[in-house]
Amino acid sequence: MLGLECNYYYPGRYELASGKTAYLGVKLHGSSKSYIHGYKIIRGVPDMNRICAKLQEVFTKTSDKFGYFCWDKKVPFDVTKHVRLLDDFDPEEIVDEARLVEICSKLAPRDCGEEMPQWEVLMIPKFRMAGELEDEEITHYALIVRIHHAYCDGISYVLLVNNFLADVPGELPIDPTKGFNNAVWIKVYIWAKILTVGPMNFFTNLGMLLVTKSMYGVERYSLSKIFAKSSVVGMDKLRKLRLASGTSVTSITIAAVFAALNKTHLRLWPGKPVPKTLHLASVGVMLPYTEEKRLVNQFTMWPYTAPLKVDDPKKRLAKTYEEVRRCASQPDPVFDFYMQRALGSLPKFLHKILFNLSGTPIMLSNVPGYKTSVKLLEGDGIGISTQSYCGRIHFSAISDPKVIPNATELRMFLEEIVNQIDIMAKAYSPSEDKADGLLALGQSDAEKSNLHKMRDANDNEATIRIFFVIIQTIYVSG
């Protein structure tokens, strides 16, 4: 699904995936590039030479050990092809986050040219934080990172940043390089279930996806994409709701997403009936990640089927929690993980057929983010776009305009998710004050950072990353 796209355009030029991490690769109509997009806002003076030197060291240090094959190995590695100022951009322009999001929307469908390896770090020298006045000195800059998904998934990218790019690594709520110490009998039971129940569930899910019709599915992609972010949600809100409802953070977020999809359907297609349920492709990862620190893809996907038309927030959350628990007891994630690799080894002409059969219109990825701040390039990194950071949670989305037509509608959709979390919180705790869990939009980012650092020091609360994509299928930028 994600790994071999560039082999169609530049056969034999890049070493993007080994047989160990083979995925399906297809040519697509329209524009859907398999790039992980993120941006980092850094407090400090932008120094292109320092950034280039750091990345030159990381990517040429010991390629056989670290596995960073990000260039044509027949020619010397030139880091300046990867790290540069944003193309066609005035370096004197002062950019805020709204403008940064707009820039990412334009970059999302863009391919790296044949002469360019498939990762980029693009600098914006002047960034204005929320709450800063126009006459204040600019003290931040931004880096936009684009890396082809064939190199790695989101967790692998976080490990790259933390282990090799950060001056002072951030603390993660879990260690992805550590596995689970299950007893032998548990492992035998799990594998017996994978081998016996897994194939049946796989084909059952495939049949379910084939007969499902949704307004969120389209025949072909357009030539553009839209990116948007929600306002901030505090982790305390989700923690209190989880305890009050006896459910889980995963079920809370899925229930909020489905409620927002219902509202969006009614707004965009008022004459079309809303289906009772909708299938959502959930993304997880297989632990542990390799100790050799290679960039890898270890994600797996499986469908959730959750109610779309349930209006009562408690009933919707209860039904969603039942579905999450059901999926957690099934072997689908592990079976699908190995099935993805098996299918990726088939001849390419079969990839498109399998790809079209397995499509779902919505993907939700929920991955732990940093618990503490990260020091990057001798400056204080204070935000990474698609994951939580020090107790702050953003919902981010990228959509094809054929599904959600413009950035305004996409932002309304994201804010509706935030609103649905608040509705569920009030349903379980009527006295809940919205300001207690949702950070005030007028607060400066510096004030938010201080607030969350204090919170981390007091209760060491884990954070989460929420990133979901609405396009035709699960072939997306993660």
FENPEMO-V728723 format. One record per residue. N is the residue number from 1. RES is the residue in three letters. OMEGA is omega in whole degrees, -180 to 180 (none if undefined). Layout:
N/RES/OMEGA ; N/RES/OMEGA
This chain:
1/MET/-171 ; 2/LEU/-162 ; 3/GLY/-165 ; 4/LEU/-176 ; 5/GLU/-173 ; 6/CYS/177 ; 7/ASN/177 ; 8/TYR/-176 ; 9/TYR/-175 ; 10/TYR/-174 ; 11/PRO/176 ; 12/GLY/-174 ; 13/ARG/-176 ; 14/TYR/174 ; 15/GLU/-172 ; 16/LEU/-177 ; 17/ALA/175 ; 18/SER/177 ; 19/GLY/-180 ; 20/LYS/-178 ; 21/THR/-177 ; 22/ALA/176 ; 23/TYR/175 ; 24/LEU/176 ; 25/GLY/-177 ; 26/VAL/168 ; 27/LYS/-175 ; 28/LEU/171 ; 29/HIS/-178 ; 30/GLY/-172 ; 31/SER/175 ; 32/SER/-176 ; 33/LYS/-176 ; 34/SER/179 ; 35/TYR/167 ; 36/ILE/179 ; 37/HIS/175 ; 38/GLY/173 ; 39/TYR/-180 ; 40/LYS/176 ; 41/ILE/-171 ; 42/ILE/176 ; 43/ARG/-178 ; 44/GLY/-179 ; 45/VAL/-179 ; 46/PRO/-180 ; 47/ASP/-176 ; 48/MET/-179 ; 49/ASN/180 ; 50/ARG/179 ; 51/ILE/179 ; 52/CYS/-179 ; 53/ALA/180 ; 54/LYS/-178 ; 55/LEU/176 ; 56/GLN/180 ; 57/GLU/-177 ; 58/VAL/-170 ; 59/PHE/178 ; 60/THR/-173 ; 61/LYS/178 ; 62/THR/-172 ; 63/SER/180 ; 64/ASP/180 ; 65/LYS/-173 ; 66/PHE/175 ; 67/GLY/-179 ; 68/TYR/180 ; 69/PHE/-171 ; 70/CYS/-178 ; 71/TRP/175 ; 72/ASP/-172 ; 73/LYS/178 ; 74/LYS/-179 ; 75/VAL/179 ; 76/PRO/180 ; 77/PHE/180 ; 78/ASP/-175 ; 79/VAL/-178 ; 80/THR/173 ; 81/LYS/-177 ; 82/HIS/-173 ; 83/VAL/-176 ; 84/ARG/172 ; 85/LEU/176 ; 86/LEU/-177 ; 87/ASP/176 ; 88/ASP/-175 ; 89/PHE/177 ; 90/ASP/-177 ; 91/PRO/178 ; 92/GLU/180 ; 93/GLU/177 ; 94/ILE/-172 ; 95/VAL/170 ; 96/ASP/-174 ; 97/GLU/178 ; 98/ALA/178 ; 99/ARG/179 ; 100/LEU/177 ; 101/VAL/178 ; 102/GLU/179 ; 103/ILE/179 ; 104/CYS/178 ; 105/SER/-180 ; 106/LYS/180 ; 107/LEU/-172 ; 108/ALA/-179 ; 109/PRO/-174 ; 110/ARG/176 ; 111/ASP/169 ; 112/CYS/-177 ; 113/GLY/-177 ; 114/GLU/-179 ; 115/GLU/-175 ; 116/MET/169 ; 117/PRO/-165 ; 118/GLN/167 ; 119/TRP/-176 ; 120/GLU/168 ; 121/VAL/-172 ; 122/LEU/-174 ; 123/MET/167 ; 124/ILE/-168 ; 125/PRO/-174 ; 126/LYS/-179 ; 127/PHE/179 ; 128/ARG/179 ; 129/MET/176 ; 130/ALA/179 ; 131/GLY/178 ; 132/GLU/-180 ; 133/LEU/-177 ; 134/GLU/-178 ; 135/ASP/178 ; 136/GLU/179 ; 137/GLU/178 ; 138/ILE/-176 ; 139/THR/-178 ; 140/HIS/169 ; 141/TYR/-176 ; 142/ALA/173 ; 143/LEU/174 ; 144/ILE/-178 ; 145/VAL/173 ; 146/ARG/180 ; 147/ILE/-177 ; 148/HIS/-176 ; 149/HIS/178 ; 150/ALA/177 ; 151/TYR/-170 ; 152/CYS/170 ; 153/ASP/-175 ; 154/GLY/-179 ; 155/ILE/179 ; 156/SER/178 ; 157/TYR/177 ; 158/VAL/178 ; 159/LEU/176 ; 160/LEU/-180 ; 161/VAL/-173 ; 162/ASN/-172 ; 163/ASN/-171 ; 164/PHE/-177 ; 165/LEU/-176 ; 166/ALA/172 ; 167/ASP/176 ; 168/VAL/-177 ; 169/PRO/174 ; 170/GLY/179 ; 171/GLU/179 ; 172/LEU/-179 ; 173/PRO/175 ; 174/ILE/176 ; 175/ASP/-176 ; 176/PRO/-179 ; 177/THR/179 ; 178/LYS/179 ; 179/GLY/180 ; 180/PHE/180 ; 181/ASN/180 ; 182/ASN/175 ; 183/ALA/-177 ; 184/VAL/-176 ; 185/TRP/177 ; 186/ILE/178 ; 187/LYS/178 ; 188/VAL/180 ; 189/TYR/-179 ; 190/ILE/-178 ; 191/TRP/176 ; 192/ALA/179 ; 193/LYS/178 ; 194/ILE/-175 ; 195/LEU/-177 ; 196/THR/-176 ; 197/VAL/-175 ; 198/GLY/-179 ; 199/PRO/-180 ; 200/MET/180 ; 201/ASN/-179 ; 202/PHE/-178 ; 203/PHE/174 ; 204/THR/178 ; 205/ASN/179 ; 206/LEU/178 ; 207/GLY/179 ; 208/MET/179 ; 209/LEU/-178 ; 210/LEU/-175 ; 211/VAL/-178 ; 212/THR/176 ; 213/LYS/-179 ; 214/SER/175 ; 215/MET/-180 ; 216/TYR/176 ; 217/GLY/-180 ; 218/VAL/-179 ; 219/GLU/-177 ; 220/ARG/176 ; 221/TYR/169 ; 222/SER/-179 ; 223/LEU/180 ; 224/SER/178 ; 225/LYS/180 ; 226/ILE/178 ; 227/PHE/179 ; 228/ALA/177 ; 229/LYS/178 ; 230/SER/168 ; 231/SER/-172 ; 232/VAL/172 ; 233/VAL/177 ; 234/GLY/180 ; 235/MET/179 ; 236/ASP/180 ; 237/LYS/-179 ; 238/LEU/180 ; 239/ARG/179 ; 240/LYS/179 ; 241/LEU/177 ; 242/ARG/-180 ; 243/LEU/-177 ; 244/ALA/-176 ; 245/SER/-177 ; 246/GLY/-178 ; 247/THR/-179 ; 248/SER/178 ; 249/VAL/179 ; 250/THR/-179 ; 251/SER/178 ; 252/ILE/-179 ; 253/THR/179 ; 254/ILE/179 ; 255/ALA/179 ; 256/ALA/179 ; 257/VAL/-178 ; 258/PHE/177 ; 259/ALA/178 ; 260/ALA/177 ; 261/LEU/177 ; 262/ASN/179 ; 263/LYS/-179 ; 264/THR/177 ; 265/HIS/-179 ; 266/LEU/-178 ; 267/ARG/-175 ; 268/LEU/-176 ; 269/TRP/-174 ; 270/PRO/-179 ; 271/GLY/-178 ; 272/LYS/180 ; 273/PRO/178 ; 274/VAL/178 ; 275/PRO/-179 ; 276/LYS/-179 ; 277/THR/177 ; 278/LEU/180 ; 279/HIS/-179 ; 280/LEU/179 ; 281/ALA/179 ; 282/SER/-177 ; 283/VAL/174 ; 284/GLY/-180 ; 285/VAL/178 ; 286/MET/177 ; 287/LEU/2 ; 288/PRO/170 ; 289/TYR/-171 ; 290/THR/180 ; 291/GLU/179 ; 292/GLU/179 ; 293/LYS/176 ; 294/ARG/169 ; 295/LEU/-174 ; 296/VAL/168 ; 297/ASN/177 ; 298/GLN/-180 ; 299/PHE/175 ; 300/THR/-176 ; 301/MET/175 ; 302/TRP/-174 ; 303/PRO/164 ; 304/TYR/173 ; 305/THR/-174 ; 306/ALA/-179 ; 307/PRO/-179 ; 308/LEU/-171 ; 309/LYS/179 ; 310/VAL/-176 ; 311/ASP/-178 ; 312/ASP/-175 ; 313/PRO/180 ; 314/LYS/179 ; 315/LYS/180 ; 316/ARG/-180 ; 317/LEU/180 ; 318/ALA/179 ; 319/LYS/179 ; 320/THR/180 ; 321/TYR/176 ; 322/GLU/180 ; 323/GLU/179 ; 324/VAL/178 ; 325/ARG/179 ; 326/ARG/-180 ; 327/CYS/-179 ; 328/ALA/-179 ; 329/SER/-178 ; 330/GLN/179 ; 331/PRO/-172 ; 332/ASP/-177 ; 333/PRO/-178 ; 334/VAL/179 ; 335/PHE/-179 ; 336/ASP/178 ; 337/PHE/-179 ; 338/TYR/178 ; 339/MET/178 ; 340/GLN/-179 ; 341/ARG/178 ; 342/ALA/-180 ; 343/LEU/180 ; 344/GLY/179 ; 345/SER/179 ; 346/LEU/176 ; 347/PRO/-173 ; 348/LYS/-177 ; 349/PHE/177 ; 350/LEU/-174 ; 351/HIS/-177 ; 352/LYS/179 ; 353/ILE/-179 ; 354/LEU/-179 ; 355/PHE/-180 ; 356/ASN/179 ; 357/LEU/-172 ; 358/SER/-174 ; 359/GLY/170 ; 360/THR/-174 ; 361/PRO/-173 ; 362/ILE/175 ; 363/MET/178 ; 364/LEU/177 ; 365/SER/-175 ; 366/ASN/-173 ; 367/VAL/180 ; 368/PRO/177 ; 369/GLY/-178 ; 370/TYR/175 ; 371/LYS/-178 ; 372/THR/-178 ; 373/SER/-179 ; 374/VAL/178 ; 375/LYS/-176 ; 376/LEU/170 ; 377/LEU/178 ; 378/GLU/175 ; 379/GLY/-179 ; 380/ASP/175 ; 381/GLY/-174 ; 382/ILE/178 ; 383/GLY/172 ; 384/ILE/-160 ; 385/SER/-169 ; 386/THR/176 ; 387/GLN/-179 ; 388/SER/-176 ; 389/TYR/176 ; 390/CYS/175 ; 391/GLY/178 ; 392/ARG/180 ; 393/ILE/172 ; 394/HIS/167 ; 395/PHE/-180 ; 396/SER/-179 ; 397/ALA/170 ; 398/ILE/-173 ; 399/SER/169 ; 400/ASP/-180 ; 401/PRO/176 ; 402/LYS/179 ; 403/VAL/173 ; 404/ILE/-160 ; 405/PRO/-175 ; 406/ASN/-176 ; 407/ALA/179 ; 408/THR/179 ; 409/GLU/-180 ; 410/LEU/176 ; 411/ARG/177 ; 412/MET/177 ; 413/PHE/-180 ; 414/LEU/179 ; 415/GLU/176 ; 416/GLU/175 ; 417/ILE/178 ; 418/VAL/180 ; 419/ASN/-179 ; 420/GLN/174 ; 421/ILE/179 ; 422/ASP/178 ; 423/ILE/179 ; 424/MET/179 ; 425/ALA/180 ; 426/LYS/178 ; 427/ALA/-179 ; 428/TYR/178 ; 429/SER/-175 ; 430/PRO/-178 ; 431/SER/-177 ; 432/GLU/177 ; 433/ASP/-178 ; 434/LYS/-177 ; 435/ALA/-179 ; 436/ASP/-178 ; 437/GLY/180 ; 438/LEU/-178 ; 439/LEU/-178 ; 440/ALA/-177 ; 441/LEU/-179 ; 442/GLY/-178 ; 443/GLN/178 ; 444/SER/180 ; 445/ASP/179 ; 446/ALA/178 ; 447/GLU/179 ; 448/LYS/-179 ; 449/SER/179 ; 450/ASN/-180 ; 451/LEU/-176 ; 452/HIS/176 ; 453/LYS/177 ; 454/MET/-179 ; 455/ARG/179 ; 456/ASP/-178 ; 457/ALA/-177 ; 458/ASN/-174 ; 459/ASP/174 ; 460/ASN/-174 ; 461/GLU/178 ; 462/ALA/176 ; 463/THR/-179 ; 464/ILE/174 ; 465/ARG/177 ; 466/ILE/177 ; 467/PHE/-180 ; 468/PHE/-170 ; 469/VAL/178 ; 470/ILE/172 ; 471/ILE/-173 ; 472/GLN/-173 ; 473/THR/180 ; 474/ILE/173 ; 475/TYR/-167 ; 476/VAL/166 ; 477/SER/-179 ; 478/GLY/none
